[in-house]
């Protein structure tokens, strides 16, 4: 039957299967990795075999990555992959329909979906790589053609921070947009590397998937990990083994004269970017060290160290000494938060947001009274601050404003 469908598709819709052809069973549509930039033939499962398999019923498992909104509805899936007006051909019938008008009854007979132009197959994983490649062509976008890994660095940080901010509101359409902007940065850097002949997006994906599978032997292998702490300890052991293997390979290459002088052995802290926010970097370093056993036995030791560092800060005699002691104090504070399950970076961001809200209230109150903040003394400012707090938490007792 399939040969007859192919012949009809070539005759009626100009099917060119040389660049790839997809054939999907209607009953298995939600679990099929459909790429809208390739032609698609949808047929009832029974039409593919004279003796249908016993499990010919529709499957419930939607394709990972496309199992979000209406993930188990094949019509909704198709409407996410194709424009509503995209033509759908009916084999054996002259009347055609569209994606928007498609019904469940239509899926009972073979259908043909012509491929979309790559830039229109927007829900597929290869749309943005294609668009990025196109923009870099001589007749593409002047801005995109000028970009380098170096020029894109600031954009990567900006997009990462915007994702971080959007996460505060949970899974929203805004978060989807920000994640897309961040993914664009990955695509752009992979495109630049592909042009240099170093790697492409397939290498990025392969490296990531291979690493994640290797580091989850309790899921993809025979190891056991019953708690998140077990997973963290196992993760650090695996990474330590990876660093040791890399060092051995580097040493072997160096001894054979095929490489530069051997680099220092890798540390458990390697890979923590110096460009990270300082609080986040501090917490990550301490978490990695703790996973290897380098940690305070109890929280009492951290509290004692916190008081010790505060005393040293107050006794420091020079600006440089005070800077050093304040850094030590902040690191201990981060460690204290870590032991209590608090993310230091998120905690400070939350405190910043709270200060921003309350200070705006202070500004508003002063403006309503017709006075300038600079003309108010501390006690007057503290009254405004207490009012700002009471607007958020009326039951809270008065506390002095931060200085």
QUITA-V715705 format. One record per residue. N is the residue number from 1. RES is the residue in one small letter. SS is DSSP state (hx for helix, st for strand, lp for the rest). NEAR is the number of other C-alpha atoms within 12 Angstrom. D_CENTER is the distance of its C-alpha to the mean C-alpha in Angstrom with 2 decimals. Layout:
n: {N	N}
res: {RES	RES}
ss: {SS	SS}
near: {NEAR	NEAR}
d_center: {D_CENTER	D_CENTER}
This chain:
n: {1	2	3	4	5	6	7	8	9	10	11	12	13	14	15	16	17	18	19	20	21	22	23	24	25	26	27	28	29	30	31	32	33	34	35	36	37	38	39	40	41	42	43	44	45	46	47	48	49	50	51	52	53	54	55	56	57	58	59	60	61	62	63	64	65	66	67	68	69	70	71	72	73	74	75	76	77	78	79	80	81	82	83	84	85	86	87	88	89	90	91	92	93	94	95	96	97	98	99	100	101	102	103	104	105	106	107	108	109	110	111	112	113	114	115	116	117	118	119	120	121	122	123	124	125	126	127	128	129	130	131	132	133	134	135	136	137	138	139	140	141	142	143	144	145	146	147	148	149	150	151	152	153	154	155	156	157	158	159	160	161	162	163	164	165	166	167	168	169	170	171	172	173	174	175	176	177	178	179	180	181	182	183	184	185	186	187	188	189	190	191	192	193	194	195	196	197	198	199	200	201	202	203	204	205	206	207	208	209	210	211	212	213	214	215	216	217	218	219	220	221	222	223	224	225	226	227	228	229	230	231	232	233	234	235	236	237	238	239	240	241	242	243	244	245	246	247	248	249	250	251	252	253	254	255	256	257	258	259	260	261	262	263	264	265	266	267	268	269	270	271	272	273	274	275	276	277	278	279	280	281	282	283	284	285	286	287	288	289	290	291	292	293	294	295	296	297	298	299	300	301	302	303	304	305	306	307	308	309	310	311	312	313	314	315	316	317	318	319	320	321	322	323	324	325	326	327	328	329	330	331	332	333	334	335	336	337	338	339	340	341	342	343	344	345	346	347	348	349	350	351	352	353	354	355	356	357	358	359	360	361	362	363	364	365	366	367	368	369	370	371	372	373	374	375	376	377	378	379	380	381	382	383	384	385	386	387	388	389	390	391	392	393	394	395	396	397	398	399	400	401	402	403}
res: {x	x	x	x	x	x	x	x	x	x	x	x	x	x	x	x	x	x	x	x	x	x	x	x	x	x	x	x	x	x	x	x	x	x	x	x	x	x	x	x	x	x	x	x	x	x	x	x	x	x	x	x	x	x	x	x	x	x	x	x	x	x	x	x	x	x	x	x	x	x	x	x	x	x	x	x	x	x	x	x	x	x	x	x	x	x	x	x	x	x	x	x	x	x	x	x	x	x	x	x	x	x	x	x	x	x	x	x	x	x	x	x	x	x	x	x	x	x	x	x	x	x	x	x	x	x	x	x	x	x	x	x	x	x	x	x	x	x	x	x	x	x	x	x	x	x	x	x	x	x	x	x	x	x	x	x	x	x	x	x	x	x	x	x	x	x	x	x	x	x	x	x	x	x	x	x	x	x	x	x	x	x	x	x	x	x	x	x	x	x	x	x	x	x	x	x	x	x	x	x	x	x	x	x	x	x	x	x	x	x	x	x	x	x	x	x	x	x	x	x	x	x	x	x	x	x	x	x	x	x	x	x	x	x	x	x	x	x	x	x	x	x	x	x	x	x	x	x	x	x	x	x	x	x	x	x	x	x	x	x	x	x	x	x	x	x	x	x	x	x	x	x	x	x	x	x	x	x	x	x	x	x	x	x	x	x	x	x	x	x	x	x	x	x	x	x	x	x	x	x	x	x	x	x	x	x	x	x	x	x	x	x	x	x	x	x	x	x	x	x	x	x	x	x	x	x	x	x	x	x	x	x	x	x	x	x	x	x	x	x	x	x	x	x	x	x	x	x	x	x	x	x	x	x	x	x	x	x	x	x	x	x	x	x	x	x	x	x	x	x	x	x	x	x	x	x	x	x	x	x	x	x	x	x	x	x	x	x	x	x	x	x	x	x	x	x	x	x	x	x	x	x	x}
ss: {lp	hx	hx	hx	hx	hx	hx	hx	hx	hx	hx	hx	hx	lp	lp	lp	hx	hx	hx	lp	st	st	st	st	st	hx	hx	hx	hx	hx	hx	lp	lp	lp	lp	lp	lp	lp	st	st	st	st	st	lp	hx	hx	hx	hx	lp	lp	lp	lp	lp	lp	lp	lp	lp	lp	lp	lp	lp	lp	lp	lp	lp	lp	lp	lp	lp	lp	lp	lp	lp	hx	hx	hx	hx	hx	hx	hx	hx	lp	lp	lp	lp	lp	st	st	st	st	lp	lp	lp	lp	lp	lp	st	st	lp	lp	lp	lp	lp	hx	hx	hx	hx	hx	lp	lp	st	st	st	lp	lp	lp	lp	lp	lp	lp	lp	lp	lp	lp	lp	lp	hx	hx	hx	hx	hx	hx	hx	hx	hx	lp	lp	lp	lp	lp	lp	hx	hx	hx	hx	hx	lp	lp	lp	lp	lp	lp	hx	hx	hx	hx	hx	hx	hx	hx	hx	hx	hx	hx	hx	hx	hx	hx	hx	lp	lp	lp	hx	hx	hx	hx	hx	hx	hx	hx	hx	hx	hx	hx	hx	hx	hx	hx	hx	hx	hx	hx	hx	hx	hx	lp	lp	lp	lp	lp	hx	hx	hx	hx	hx	hx	hx	hx	hx	hx	hx	hx	hx	hx	lp	lp	hx	hx	hx	hx	lp	lp	lp	lp	lp	lp	lp	hx	hx	hx	hx	hx	hx	hx	hx	hx	hx	hx	hx	hx	hx	hx	hx	hx	hx	hx	hx	hx	hx	hx	hx	hx	hx	hx	hx	lp	lp	lp	lp	lp	lp	lp	lp	lp	lp	lp	lp	lp	lp	lp	lp	lp	lp	lp	lp	lp	lp	hx	hx	hx	hx	hx	hx	hx	hx	hx	hx	hx	hx	hx	hx	lp	lp	lp	lp	lp	lp	lp	hx	hx	hx	hx	hx	hx	hx	hx	hx	hx	hx	hx	hx	hx	hx	hx	hx	lp	lp	lp	hx	hx	hx	hx	hx	hx	hx	hx	hx	hx	hx	hx	hx	hx	hx	hx	hx	hx	hx	hx	hx	lp	lp	lp	lp	hx	hx	hx	hx	hx	hx	hx	hx	hx	hx	hx	hx	hx	hx	hx	hx	hx	hx	hx	hx	hx	hx	hx	hx	hx	lp	lp	lp	lp	hx	hx	hx	lp	lp	hx	hx	hx	hx	hx	hx	hx	hx	hx	hx	hx	hx	hx	hx	hx	lp	lp	lp	lp	lp	lp	lp	lp	lp	lp	lp}
near: {17	25	13	15	28	28	18	25	31	21	13	20	27	18	26	21	21	11	12	18	25	30	31	31	34	37	32	30	36	34	25	31	26	39	34	36	29	31	35	40	42	40	31	30	31	26	26	25	15	11	11	14	13	10	13	19	17	24	21	21	21	25	22	14	18	28	22	18	17	18	25	25	29	38	28	26	36	41	28	29	34	36	27	19	18	27	26	37	33	30	32	17	17	13	13	23	23	25	30	21	20	30	20	19	15	27	32	20	28	36	42	41	40	35	32	25	21	26	23	24	30	24	26	28	28	25	25	28	30	26	26	32	30	21	23	25	19	13	12	15	16	13	16	25	22	18	23	22	23	13	18	24	19	17	23	28	21	18	25	26	24	23	27	21	22	20	20	17	14	13	15	15	15	19	23	19	18	25	26	23	24	27	24	28	32	31	33	38	33	30	35	31	22	21	20	13	12	15	19	23	31	21	20	21	17	15	15	14	15	16	19	18	17	24	27	27	21	22	15	16	12	10	17	17	20	13	11	14	16	19	21	24	25	26	29	26	24	26	28	25	19	21	22	19	16	20	20	19	19	23	21	17	17	16	14	13	12	13	14	13	14	20	16	14	19	20	22	27	25	18	16	20	15	15	15	19	20	20	31	29	26	33	33	29	29	31	33	30	24	23	27	24	15	14	21	22	12	14	19	14	17	26	23	18	24	27	21	20	27	24	17	22	24	19	15	17	13	13	13	12	17	20	18	20	27	24	22	25	29	30	30	32	34	34	40	31	28	30	25	16	14	20	25	30	29	24	21	21	20	17	16	15	16	21	21	17	19	28	26	20	26	32	24	20	25	25	17	13	14	12	18	17	25	13	13	19	13	16	15	22	28	25	22	33	34	28	30	31	29	19	18	17	15	12	11	13	12	18	18	18	22	16	9}
d_center: {43.56	40.47	42.77	44.43	41.16	40.14	43.59	43.43	39.97	41.26	44.37	43.00	39.52	39.73	37.24	36.30	34.69	34.76	31.07	30.06	30.93	29.16	31.33	29.92	31.90	31.81	31.64	28.53	26.74	23.75	23.03	23.57	20.93	22.54	21.95	23.70	24.78	27.11	30.21	30.03	32.97	32.69	35.57	36.69	36.23	40.00	40.51	38.76	41.20	44.78	44.03	40.81	38.91	39.50	35.83	36.03	34.86	31.58	28.62	26.31	23.26	20.92	18.69	15.29	12.77	15.84	17.00	16.00	18.80	22.12	20.57	24.05	25.97	26.58	27.85	24.80	22.65	24.92	24.84	21.07	21.53	24.79	26.50	29.02	31.90	31.05	34.23	34.58	37.65	39.81	41.59	45.31	45.26	45.73	43.89	40.19	37.57	34.14	30.69	31.33	34.72	33.79	35.02	34.79	38.32	37.27	35.15	38.39	39.48	37.96	35.85	34.76	31.72	32.00	28.97	27.07	26.89	23.63	22.56	23.30	21.42	18.38	16.74	16.95	14.57	17.21	18.00	15.90	17.00	20.48	20.33	19.14	22.01	24.39	23.73	24.59	27.92	31.21	31.57	27.96	26.58	28.26	25.32	22.92	25.72	26.12	22.62	22.15	19.58	21.31	21.43	17.70	16.85	17.37	15.24	12.16	13.01	13.88	10.73	8.74	11.62	11.66	8.28	9.83	12.98	11.91	10.63	14.31	15.44	13.41	12.49	14.20	14.57	13.76	10.22	9.97	11.56	9.53	6.19	8.88	10.23	7.43	7.43	11.13	11.31	10.35	12.90	15.41	15.54	15.96	18.66	20.45	20.51	21.84	24.54	25.49	25.82	23.53	20.60	18.69	15.51	17.18	17.58	13.94	13.16	16.32	15.79	12.48	14.05	17.31	16.12	14.35	17.51	19.73	18.30	18.72	22.44	22.98	21.13	22.03	25.20	28.05	26.88	26.79	24.53	25.56	23.64	20.39	22.69	23.92	20.48	19.85	23.31	22.91	19.60	21.50	24.50	22.67	21.11	24.64	26.09	23.73	24.84	28.42	28.26	26.89	29.72	32.28	31.29	31.54	34.90	36.18	35.31	36.97	40.08	40.50	40.48	37.52	35.22	35.43	36.57	34.43	31.63	31.54	30.05	26.35	25.57	23.26	21.92	21.12	17.61	17.26	17.08	20.00	17.99	16.01	17.61	20.69	20.33	16.85	18.25	21.40	19.86	17.82	21.10	23.11	20.93	21.19	24.89	25.46	23.96	26.74	29.35	29.64	29.69	32.29	34.24	34.12	32.90	36.48	36.12	33.10	35.10	38.08	36.07	34.67	38.28	39.33	36.77	37.67	41.30	40.68	38.87	41.85	44.26	42.57	45.04	43.13	40.04	38.57	39.38	37.94	34.66	34.52	35.53	33.05	30.25	31.65	31.89	28.28	27.13	29.35	28.07	24.48	25.88	27.72	24.68	22.83	25.85	25.77	22.16	21.20	18.23	20.26	17.84	17.18	20.93	22.04	19.84	21.38	24.75	24.32	23.62	26.66	28.82	27.86	28.90	32.09	33.10	32.88	35.16	37.53	37.65	38.35	41.10	42.73	42.75	44.34	47.01	47.59	46.95	44.72	42.54	44.21	47.57	46.68	47.34	45.10	46.73	46.35	42.68	42.20	43.77	41.30	38.41	39.86	40.09	36.45	35.52	37.94	36.36	33.16	34.94	38.63	39.54	38.31	41.08	41.43	39.75	40.14	37.52	35.45	37.10}
